[in-house]
Amino acid sequence: VAEAVLDDVRTRVDALRAAGTTPGLGTILVGDDGASAGYVRKKHETCESVGMVSHHIQVEADDPVEALDEAVA
């Protein structure tokens, strides 16, 4: 089932790219939780496998909230 979904996403991504739009995913990870980092890493790998771009922002857990604001601005 998962591969069928990914095939469908690939087809849609290809169509969007052909029309001049590159879809993507942005993630923000606050802190250094290993499970969360693994989840985010897998999402970025999946994006690459279907032709999407992905961007990741890492913010330390003890950074002030302004650091998060700055990272996403």
PyMOL Python script that loads the backbone (N, CA, C, O; Angstrom):
from pymol import cmd

cmd.read_pdbstr("""\
ATOM      1  N   VAL A   1       0.829  -1.193   0.000  1.00  0.00           N
ATOM      2  CA  VAL A   1       0.000   0.000   0.000  1.00  0.00           C
ATOM      3  C   VAL A   1       0.872   1.255   0.000  1.00  0.00           C
ATOM      4  O   VAL A   1       0.615   2.199  -0.747  1.00  0.00           O
ATOM      5  N   ALA A   2       1.906   1.257   0.844  1.00  0.00           N
ATOM      6  CA  ALA A   2       2.760   2.441   0.946  1.00  0.00           C
ATOM      7  C   ALA A   2       3.436   2.747  -0.386  1.00  0.00           C
ATOM      8  O   ALA A   2       3.531   3.910  -0.777  1.00  0.00           O
ATOM      9  N   GLU A   3       3.902   1.723  -1.079  1.00  0.00           N
ATOM     10  CA  GLU A   3       4.575   1.957  -2.363  1.00  0.00           C
ATOM     11  C   GLU A   3       3.606   2.515  -3.400  1.00  0.00           C
ATOM     12  O   GLU A   3       3.990   3.338  -4.231  1.00  0.00           O
ATOM     13  N   ALA A   4       2.358   2.074  -3.356  1.00  0.00           N
ATOM     14  CA  ALA A   4       1.354   2.611  -4.281  1.00  0.00           C
ATOM     15  C   ALA A   4       1.114   4.093  -4.011  1.00  0.00           C
ATOM     16  O   ALA A   4       0.967   4.885  -4.943  1.00  0.00           O
ATOM     17  N   VAL A   5       1.075   4.460  -2.748  1.00  0.00           N
ATOM     18  CA  VAL A   5       0.902   5.870  -2.387  1.00  0.00           C
ATOM     19  C   VAL A   5       2.099   6.679  -2.871  1.00  0.00           C
ATOM     20  O   VAL A   5       1.927   7.754  -3.446  1.00  0.00           O
ATOM     21  N   LEU A   6       3.303   6.178  -2.648  1.00  0.00           N
ATOM     22  CA  LEU A   6       4.505   6.886  -3.091  1.00  0.00           C
ATOM     23  C   LEU A   6       4.554   7.007  -4.613  1.00  0.00           C
ATOM     24  O   LEU A   6       4.984   8.036  -5.136  1.00  0.00           O
ATOM     25  N   ASP A   7       4.122   5.981  -5.323  1.00  0.00           N
ATOM     26  CA  ASP A   7       4.064   6.059  -6.784  1.00  0.00           C
ATOM     27  C   ASP A   7       3.108   7.162  -7.226  1.00  0.00           C
ATOM     28  O   ASP A   7       3.403   7.909  -8.159  1.00  0.00           O
ATOM     29  N   ASP A   8       1.972   7.261  -6.559  1.00  0.00           N
ATOM     30  CA  ASP A   8       1.004   8.314  -6.872  1.00  0.00           C
ATOM     31  C   ASP A   8       1.602   9.692  -6.592  1.00  0.00           C
ATOM     32  O   ASP A   8       1.442  10.618  -7.387  1.00  0.00           O
ATOM     33  N   VAL A   9       2.283   9.821  -5.468  1.00  0.00           N
ATOM     34  CA  VAL A   9       2.914  11.102  -5.125  1.00  0.00           C
ATOM     35  C   VAL A   9       3.973  11.453  -6.167  1.00  0.00           C
ATOM     36  O   VAL A   9       4.049  12.602  -6.604  1.00  0.00           O
ATOM     37  N   ARG A  10       4.787  10.484  -6.570  1.00  0.00           N
ATOM     38  CA  ARG A  10       5.810  10.723  -7.604  1.00  0.00           C
ATOM     39  C   ARG A  10       5.180  11.264  -8.881  1.00  0.00           C
ATOM     40  O   ARG A  10       5.680  12.217  -9.478  1.00  0.00           O
ATOM     41  N   THR A  11       4.082  10.646  -9.292  1.00  0.00           N
ATOM     42  CA  THR A  11       3.381  11.076 -10.503  1.00  0.00           C
ATOM     43  C   THR A  11       2.903  12.514 -10.363  1.00  0.00           C
ATOM     44  O   THR A  11       3.046  13.314 -11.288  1.00  0.00           O
ATOM     45  N   ARG A  12       2.340  12.839  -9.216  1.00  0.00           N
ATOM     46  CA  ARG A  12       1.845  14.201  -8.985  1.00  0.00           C
ATOM     47  C   ARG A  12       2.989  15.206  -8.920  1.00  0.00           C
ATOM     48  O   ARG A  12       2.886  16.310  -9.455  1.00  0.00           O
ATOM     49  N   VAL A  13       4.071  14.821  -8.266  1.00  0.00           N
ATOM     50  CA  VAL A  13       5.242  15.703  -8.175  1.00  0.00           C
ATOM     51  C   VAL A  13       5.805  15.951  -9.575  1.00  0.00           C
ATOM     52  O   VAL A  13       6.142  17.085  -9.915  1.00  0.00           O
ATOM     53  N   ASP A  14       5.906  14.907 -10.377  1.00  0.00           N
ATOM     54  CA  ASP A  14       6.405  15.062 -11.747  1.00  0.00           C
ATOM     55  C   ASP A  14       5.533  16.030 -12.538  1.00  0.00           C
ATOM     56  O   ASP A  14       6.046  16.867 -13.280  1.00  0.00           O
ATOM     57  N   ALA A  15       4.223  15.917 -12.381  1.00  0.00           N
ATOM     58  CA  ALA A  15       3.305  16.810 -13.096  1.00  0.00           C
ATOM     59  C   ALA A  15       3.483  18.252 -12.630  1.00  0.00           C
ATOM     60  O   ALA A  15       3.495  19.171 -13.450  1.00  0.00           O
ATOM     61  N   LEU A  16       3.620  18.453 -11.341  1.00  0.00           N
ATOM     62  CA  LEU A  16       3.825  19.805 -10.817  1.00  0.00           C
ATOM     63  C   LEU A  16       5.146  20.387 -11.306  1.00  0.00           C
ATOM     64  O   LEU A  16       5.207  21.551 -11.703  1.00  0.00           O
ATOM     65  N   ARG A  17       6.193  19.583 -11.278  1.00  0.00           N
ATOM     66  CA  ARG A  17       7.506  20.059 -11.743  1.00  0.00           C
ATOM     67  C   ARG A  17       7.458  20.412 -13.226  1.00  0.00           C
ATOM     68  O   ARG A  17       8.058  21.399 -13.651  1.00  0.00           O
ATOM     69  N   ALA A  18       6.750  19.613 -14.009  1.00  0.00           N
ATOM     70  CA  ALA A  18       6.614  19.889 -15.440  1.00  0.00           C
ATOM     71  C   ALA A  18       5.877  21.205 -15.675  1.00  0.00           C
ATOM     72  O   ALA A  18       6.097  21.876 -16.683  1.00  0.00           O
ATOM     73  N   ALA A  19       5.005  21.566 -14.740  1.00  0.00           N
ATOM     74  CA  ALA A  19       4.254  22.820 -14.836  1.00  0.00           C
ATOM     75  C   ALA A  19       5.007  23.991 -14.208  1.00  0.00           C
ATOM     76  O   ALA A  19       4.497  25.112 -14.176  1.00  0.00           O
ATOM     77  N   GLY A  20       6.220  23.735 -13.709  1.00  0.00           N
ATOM     78  CA  GLY A  20       7.037  24.815 -13.168  1.00  0.00           C
ATOM     79  C   GLY A  20       6.960  25.022 -11.671  1.00  0.00           C
ATOM     80  O   GLY A  20       7.475  26.014 -11.156  1.00  0.00           O
ATOM     81  N   THR A  21       6.328  24.109 -10.968  1.00  0.00           N
ATOM     82  CA  THR A  21       6.216  24.211  -9.514  1.00  0.00           C
ATOM     83  C   THR A  21       6.906  23.012  -8.875  1.00  0.00           C
ATOM     84  O   THR A  21       6.619  21.864  -9.213  1.00  0.00           O
ATOM     85  N   THR A  22       7.808  23.289  -7.957  1.00  0.00           N
ATOM     86  CA  THR A  22       8.481  22.204  -7.251  1.00  0.00           C
ATOM     87  C   THR A  22       7.923  22.120  -5.836  1.00  0.00           C
ATOM     88  O   THR A  22       8.186  23.006  -5.023  1.00  0.00           O
ATOM     89  N   PRO A  23       7.161  21.077  -5.525  1.00  0.00           N
ATOM     90  CA  PRO A  23       6.617  20.937  -4.176  1.00  0.00           C
ATOM     91  C   PRO A  23       7.714  20.578  -3.184  1.00  0.00           C
ATOM     92  O   PRO A  23       8.744  20.014  -3.551  1.00  0.00           O
ATOM     93  N   GLY A  24       7.476  20.911  -1.934  1.00  0.00           N
ATOM     94  CA  GLY A  24       8.479  20.621  -0.928  1.00  0.00           C
ATOM     95  C   GLY A  24       7.897  20.491   0.461  1.00  0.00           C
ATOM     96  O   GLY A  24       6.702  20.682   0.688  1.00  0.00           O
ATOM     97  N   LEU A  25       8.779  20.161   1.375  1.00  0.00           N
ATOM     98  CA  LEU A  25       8.429  19.989   2.781  1.00  0.00           C
ATOM     99  C   LEU A  25       9.440  20.742   3.626  1.00  0.00           C
ATOM    100  O   LEU A  25      10.645  20.645   3.392  1.00  0.00           O
ATOM    101  N   GLY A  26       8.964  21.477   4.588  1.00  0.00           N
ATOM    102  CA  GLY A  26       9.835  22.137   5.549  1.00  0.00           C
ATOM    103  C   GLY A  26       9.576  21.577   6.934  1.00  0.00           C
ATOM    104  O   GLY A  26       8.426  21.378   7.326  1.00  0.00           O
ATOM    105  N   THR A  27      10.645  21.324   7.673  1.00  0.00           N
ATOM    106  CA  THR A  27      10.507  20.824   9.036  1.00  0.00           C
ATOM    107  C   THR A  27      11.327  21.677   9.989  1.00  0.00           C
ATOM    108  O   THR A  27      12.352  22.250   9.622  1.00  0.00           O
ATOM    109  N   ILE A  28      10.850  21.743  11.205  1.00  0.00           N
ATOM    110  CA  ILE A  28      11.559  22.414  12.292  1.00  0.00           C
ATOM    111  C   ILE A  28      11.619  21.423  13.441  1.00  0.00           C
ATOM    112  O   ILE A  28      10.595  20.886  13.862  1.00  0.00           O
ATOM    113  N   LEU A  29      12.807  21.185  13.940  1.00  0.00           N
ATOM    114  CA  LEU A  29      12.973  20.292  15.082  1.00  0.00           C
ATOM    115  C   LEU A  29      13.595  21.084  16.215  1.00  0.00           C
ATOM    116  O   LEU A  29      14.684  21.643  16.083  1.00  0.00           O
ATOM    117  N   VAL A  30      12.888  21.121  17.324  1.00  0.00           N
ATOM    118  CA  VAL A  30      13.384  21.817  18.510  1.00  0.00           C
ATOM    119  C   VAL A  30      13.898  20.762  19.478  1.00  0.00           C
ATOM    120  O   VAL A  30      13.158  19.871  19.895  1.00  0.00           O
ATOM    121  N   GLY A  31      15.168  20.874  19.828  1.00  0.00           N
ATOM    122  CA  GLY A  31      15.768  19.911  20.744  1.00  0.00           C
ATOM    123  C   GLY A  31      16.471  18.798  19.997  1.00  0.00           C
ATOM    124  O   GLY A  31      16.662  18.863  18.783  1.00  0.00           O
ATOM    125  N   ASP A  32      16.854  17.769  20.750  1.00  0.00           N
ATOM    126  CA  ASP A  32      17.647  16.694  20.152  1.00  0.00           C
ATOM    127  C   ASP A  32      17.083  15.309  20.456  1.00  0.00           C
ATOM    128  O   ASP A  32      17.840  14.357  20.649  1.00  0.00           O
ATOM    129  N   ASP A  33      15.775  15.197  20.497  1.00  0.00           N
ATOM    130  CA  ASP A  33      15.145  13.906  20.727  1.00  0.00           C
ATOM    131  C   ASP A  33      15.461  12.970  19.558  1.00  0.00           C
ATOM    132  O   ASP A  33      15.150  13.277  18.408  1.00  0.00           O
ATOM    133  N   GLY A  34      16.073  11.845  19.858  1.00  0.00           N
ATOM    134  CA  GLY A  34      16.500  10.912  18.824  1.00  0.00           C
ATOM    135  C   GLY A  34      15.360  10.364  17.982  1.00  0.00           C
ATOM    136  O   GLY A  34      15.489  10.246  16.764  1.00  0.00           O
ATOM    137  N   ALA A  35      14.247  10.028  18.618  1.00  0.00           N
ATOM    138  CA  ALA A  35      13.108   9.488  17.877  1.00  0.00           C
ATOM    139  C   ALA A  35      12.539  10.533  16.923  1.00  0.00           C
ATOM    140  O   ALA A  35      12.207  10.223  15.779  1.00  0.00           O
ATOM    141  N   SER A  36      12.428  11.759  17.392  1.00  0.00           N
ATOM    142  CA  SER A  36      11.924  12.837  16.539  1.00  0.00           C
ATOM    143  C   SER A  36      12.875  13.098  15.378  1.00  0.00           C
ATOM    144  O   SER A  36      12.437  13.305  14.246  1.00  0.00           O
ATOM    145  N   ALA A  37      14.169  13.088  15.657  1.00  0.00           N
ATOM    146  CA  ALA A  37      15.164  13.309  14.609  1.00  0.00           C
ATOM    147  C   ALA A  37      15.079  12.210  13.547  1.00  0.00           C
ATOM    148  O   ALA A  37      15.193  12.488  12.353  1.00  0.00           O
ATOM    149  N   GLY A  38      14.881  10.980  13.977  1.00  0.00           N
ATOM    150  CA  GLY A  38      14.740   9.875  13.037  1.00  0.00           C
ATOM    151  C   GLY A  38      13.501  10.011  12.174  1.00  0.00           C
ATOM    152  O   GLY A  38      13.540   9.741  10.974  1.00  0.00           O
ATOM    153  N   TYR A  39      12.407  10.427  12.782  1.00  0.00           N
ATOM    154  CA  TYR A  39      11.156  10.644  12.049  1.00  0.00           C
ATOM    155  C   TYR A  39      11.348  11.720  10.984  1.00  0.00           C
ATOM    156  O   TYR A  39      10.953  11.541   9.832  1.00  0.00           O
ATOM    157  N   VAL A  40      11.955  12.834  11.376  1.00  0.00           N
ATOM    158  CA  VAL A  40      12.186  13.943  10.450  1.00  0.00           C
ATOM    159  C   VAL A  40      13.135  13.506   9.332  1.00  0.00           C
ATOM    160  O   VAL A  40      12.900  13.817   8.165  1.00  0.00           O
ATOM    161  N   ARG A  41      14.191  12.798   9.677  1.00  0.00           N
ATOM    162  CA  ARG A  41      15.148  12.320   8.674  1.00  0.00           C
ATOM    163  C   ARG A  41      14.444  11.443   7.633  1.00  0.00           C
ATOM    164  O   ARG A  41      14.697  11.568   6.435  1.00  0.00           O
ATOM    165  N   LYS A  42      13.566  10.564   8.095  1.00  0.00           N
ATOM    166  CA  LYS A  42      12.838   9.680   7.178  1.00  0.00           C
ATOM    167  C   LYS A  42      11.937  10.487   6.248  1.00  0.00           C
ATOM    168  O   LYS A  42      11.818  10.155   5.069  1.00  0.00           O
ATOM    169  N   LYS A  43      11.309  11.524   6.751  1.00  0.00           N
ATOM    170  CA  LYS A  43      10.456  12.372   5.908  1.00  0.00           C
ATOM    171  C   LYS A  43      11.279  13.017   4.794  1.00  0.00           C
ATOM    172  O   LYS A  43      10.834  13.088   3.648  1.00  0.00           O
ATOM    173  N   HIS A  44      12.480  13.486   5.136  1.00  0.00           N
ATOM    174  CA  HIS A  44      13.334  14.114   4.130  1.00  0.00           C
ATOM    175  C   HIS A  44      13.832  13.087   3.104  1.00  0.00           C
ATOM    176  O   HIS A  44      13.935  13.399   1.918  1.00  0.00           O
ATOM    177  N   GLU A  45      14.135  11.885   3.551  1.00  0.00           N
ATOM    178  CA  GLU A  45      14.535  10.821   2.620  1.00  0.00           C
ATOM    179  C   GLU A  45      13.394  10.488   1.664  1.00  0.00           C
ATOM    180  O   GLU A  45      13.613  10.284   0.470  1.00  0.00           O
ATOM    181  N   THR A  46      12.183  10.436   2.194  1.00  0.00           N
ATOM    182  CA  THR A  46      11.024  10.137   1.361  1.00  0.00           C
ATOM    183  C   THR A  46      10.788  11.247   0.349  1.00  0.00           C
ATOM    184  O   THR A  46      10.476  10.976  -0.811  1.00  0.00           O
ATOM    185  N   CYS A  47      10.934  12.489   0.780  1.00  0.00           N
ATOM    186  CA  CYS A  47      10.801  13.612  -0.157  1.00  0.00           C
ATOM    187  C   CYS A  47      11.771  13.454  -1.313  1.00  0.00           C
ATOM    188  O   CYS A  47      11.389  13.599  -2.475  1.00  0.00           O
ATOM    189  N   GLU A  48      13.011  13.159  -1.002  1.00  0.00           N
ATOM    190  CA  GLU A  48      14.020  12.998  -2.047  1.00  0.00           C
ATOM    191  C   GLU A  48      13.640  11.870  -3.002  1.00  0.00           C
ATOM    192  O   GLU A  48      13.844  11.979  -4.211  1.00  0.00           O
ATOM    193  N   SER A  49      13.088  10.794  -2.459  1.00  0.00           N
ATOM    194  CA  SER A  49      12.763   9.635  -3.291  1.00  0.00           C
ATOM    195  C   SER A  49      11.618   9.897  -4.260  1.00  0.00           C
ATOM    196  O   SER A  49      11.486   9.190  -5.260  1.00  0.00           O
ATOM    197  N   VAL A  50      10.787  10.901  -3.984  1.00  0.00           N
ATOM    198  CA  VAL A  50       9.669  11.214  -4.878  1.00  0.00           C
ATOM    199  C   VAL A  50       9.901  12.502  -5.665  1.00  0.00           C
ATOM    200  O   VAL A  50       9.011  12.954  -6.385  1.00  0.00           O
ATOM    201  N   GLY A  51      11.089  13.095  -5.534  1.00  0.00           N
ATOM    202  CA  GLY A  51      11.424  14.276  -6.312  1.00  0.00           C
ATOM    203  C   GLY A  51      11.059  15.606  -5.693  1.00  0.00           C
ATOM    204  O   GLY A  51      11.089  16.634  -6.369  1.00  0.00           O
ATOM    205  N   MET A  52      10.715  15.602  -4.420  1.00  0.00           N
ATOM    206  CA  MET A  52      10.394  16.844  -3.729  1.00  0.00           C
ATOM    207  C   MET A  52      11.646  17.425  -3.088  1.00  0.00           C
ATOM    208  O   MET A  52      12.599  16.707  -2.786  1.00  0.00           O
ATOM    209  N   VAL A  53      11.624  18.742  -2.887  1.00  0.00           N
ATOM    210  CA  VAL A  53      12.696  19.381  -2.131  1.00  0.00           C
ATOM    211  C   VAL A  53      12.301  19.370  -0.664  1.00  0.00           C
ATOM    212  O   VAL A  53      11.118  19.298  -0.330  1.00  0.00           O
ATOM    213  N   SER A  54      13.291  19.442   0.202  1.00  0.00           N
ATOM    214  CA  SER A  54      12.983  19.528   1.626  1.00  0.00           C
ATOM    215  C   SER A  54      14.008  20.419   2.304  1.00  0.00           C
ATOM    216  O   SER A  54      15.180  20.460   1.929  1.00  0.00           O
ATOM    217  N   HIS A  55      13.534  21.122   3.301  1.00  0.00           N
ATOM    218  CA  HIS A  55      14.375  22.028   4.074  1.00  0.00           C
ATOM    219  C   HIS A  55      14.170  21.714   5.548  1.00  0.00           C
ATOM    220  O   HIS A  55      13.054  21.441   5.989  1.00  0.00           O
ATOM    221  N   HIS A  56      15.255  21.757   6.295  1.00  0.00           N
ATOM    222  CA  HIS A  56      15.171  21.442   7.722  1.00  0.00           C
ATOM    223  C   HIS A  56      15.826  22.546   8.535  1.00  0.00           C
ATOM    224  O   HIS A  56      16.889  23.056   8.180  1.00  0.00           O
ATOM    225  N   ILE A  57      15.179  22.900   9.617  1.00  0.00           N
ATOM    226  CA  ILE A  57      15.714  23.870  10.573  1.00  0.00           C
ATOM    227  C   ILE A  57      15.819  23.173  11.918  1.00  0.00           C
ATOM    228  O   ILE A  57      14.862  22.556  12.386  1.00  0.00           O
ATOM    229  N   GLN A  58      16.980  23.274  12.531  1.00  0.00           N
ATOM    230  CA  GLN A  58      17.226  22.691  13.855  1.00  0.00           C
ATOM    231  C   GLN A  58      17.404  23.826  14.854  1.00  0.00           C
ATOM    232  O   GLN A  58      18.206  24.733  14.634  1.00  0.00           O
ATOM    233  N   VAL A  59      16.667  23.777  15.937  1.00  0.00           N
ATOM    234  CA  VAL A  59      16.778  24.771  17.004  1.00  0.00           C
ATOM    235  C   VAL A  59      17.019  24.017  18.305  1.00  0.00           C
ATOM    236  O   VAL A  59      16.342  23.029  18.591  1.00  0.00           O
ATOM    237  N   GLU A  60      17.965  24.477  19.078  1.00  0.00           N
ATOM    238  CA  GLU A  60      18.258  23.828  20.354  1.00  0.00           C
ATOM    239  C   GLU A  60      17.118  24.081  21.344  1.00  0.00           C
ATOM    240  O   GLU A  60      16.480  25.133  21.317  1.00  0.00           O
ATOM    241  N   ALA A  61      16.878  23.118  22.203  1.00  0.00           N
ATOM    242  CA  ALA A  61      15.774  23.204  23.158  1.00  0.00           C
ATOM    243  C   ALA A  61      15.924  24.370  24.118  1.00  0.00           C
ATOM    244  O   ALA A  61      14.927  24.936  24.567  1.00  0.00           O
ATOM    245  N   ASP A  62      17.157  24.736  24.439  1.00  0.00           N
ATOM    246  CA  ASP A  62      17.356  25.820  25.399  1.00  0.00           C
ATOM    247  C   ASP A  62      17.551  27.183  24.732  1.00  0.00           C
ATOM    248  O   ASP A  62      17.831  28.173  25.409  1.00  0.00           O
ATOM    249  N   ASP A  63      17.404  27.234  23.408  1.00  0.00           N
ATOM    250  CA  ASP A  63      17.465  28.526  22.723  1.00  0.00           C
ATOM    251  C   ASP A  63      16.232  29.352  23.084  1.00  0.00           C
ATOM    252  O   ASP A  63      15.162  28.792  23.325  1.00  0.00           O
ATOM    253  N   PRO A  64      16.368  30.660  23.121  1.00  0.00           N
ATOM    254  CA  PRO A  64      15.195  31.497  23.390  1.00  0.00           C
ATOM    255  C   PRO A  64      14.205  31.411  22.231  1.00  0.00           C
ATOM    256  O   PRO A  64      14.584  31.082  21.107  1.00  0.00           O
ATOM    257  N   VAL A  65      12.962  31.702  22.504  1.00  0.00           N
ATOM    258  CA  VAL A  65      11.919  31.621  21.481  1.00  0.00           C
ATOM    259  C   VAL A  65      12.250  32.516  20.287  1.00  0.00           C
ATOM    260  O   VAL A  65      11.815  32.247  19.167  1.00  0.00           O
ATOM    261  N   GLU A  66      13.007  33.562  20.521  1.00  0.00           N
ATOM    262  CA  GLU A  66      13.400  34.446  19.422  1.00  0.00           C
ATOM    263  C   GLU A  66      14.249  33.708  18.382  1.00  0.00           C
ATOM    264  O   GLU A  66      14.212  34.040  17.198  1.00  0.00           O
ATOM    265  N   ALA A  67      15.006  32.719  18.824  1.00  0.00           N
ATOM    266  CA  ALA A  67      15.812  31.928  17.891  1.00  0.00           C
ATOM    267  C   ALA A  67      14.909  31.160  16.930  1.00  0.00           C
ATOM    268  O   ALA A  67      15.220  31.035  15.746  1.00  0.00           O
ATOM    269  N   LEU A  68      13.807  30.654  17.433  1.00  0.00           N
ATOM    270  CA  LEU A  68      12.844  29.961  16.587  1.00  0.00           C
ATOM    271  C   LEU A  68      12.190  30.947  15.628  1.00  0.00           C
ATOM    272  O   LEU A  68      12.045  30.660  14.439  1.00  0.00           O
ATOM    273  N   ASP A  69      11.798  32.102  16.141  1.00  0.00           N
ATOM    274  CA  ASP A  69      11.212  33.136  15.288  1.00  0.00           C
ATOM    275  C   ASP A  69      12.163  33.502  14.154  1.00  0.00           C
ATOM    276  O   ASP A  69      11.749  33.618  13.001  1.00  0.00           O
ATOM    277  N   GLU A  70      13.428  33.682  14.485  1.00  0.00           N
ATOM    278  CA  GLU A  70      14.438  34.058  13.492  1.00  0.00           C
ATOM    279  C   GLU A  70      14.656  32.941  12.473  1.00  0.00           C
ATOM    280  O   GLU A  70      14.847  33.204  11.285  1.00  0.00           O
ATOM    281  N   ALA A  71      14.627  31.712  12.937  1.00  0.00           N
ATOM    282  CA  ALA A  71      14.875  30.576  12.053  1.00  0.00           C
ATOM    283  C   ALA A  71      13.807  30.446  10.974  1.00  0.00           C
ATOM    284  O   ALA A  71      14.105  30.031   9.854  1.00  0.00           O
ATOM    285  N   VAL A  72      12.586  30.791  11.296  1.00  0.00           N
ATOM    286  CA  VAL A  72      11.499  30.613  10.337  1.00  0.00           C
ATOM    287  C   VAL A  72      11.163  31.884   9.568  1.00  0.00           C
ATOM    288  O   VAL A  72      10.315  31.863   8.675  1.00  0.00           O
ATOM    289  N   ALA A  73      11.814  32.977   9.903  1.00  0.00           N
ATOM    290  CA  ALA A  73      11.511  34.248   9.217  1.00  0.00           C
ATOM    291  C   ALA A  73      12.094  34.279   7.830  1.00  0.00           C
ATOM    292  O   ALA A  73      11.935  35.270   7.116  1.00  0.00           O
TER     293      ALA A  73
END
""", "prot")
cmd.dss("prot")
cmd.show_as("cartoon", "prot")
cmd.util.cbc("prot")
cmd.orient("prot")
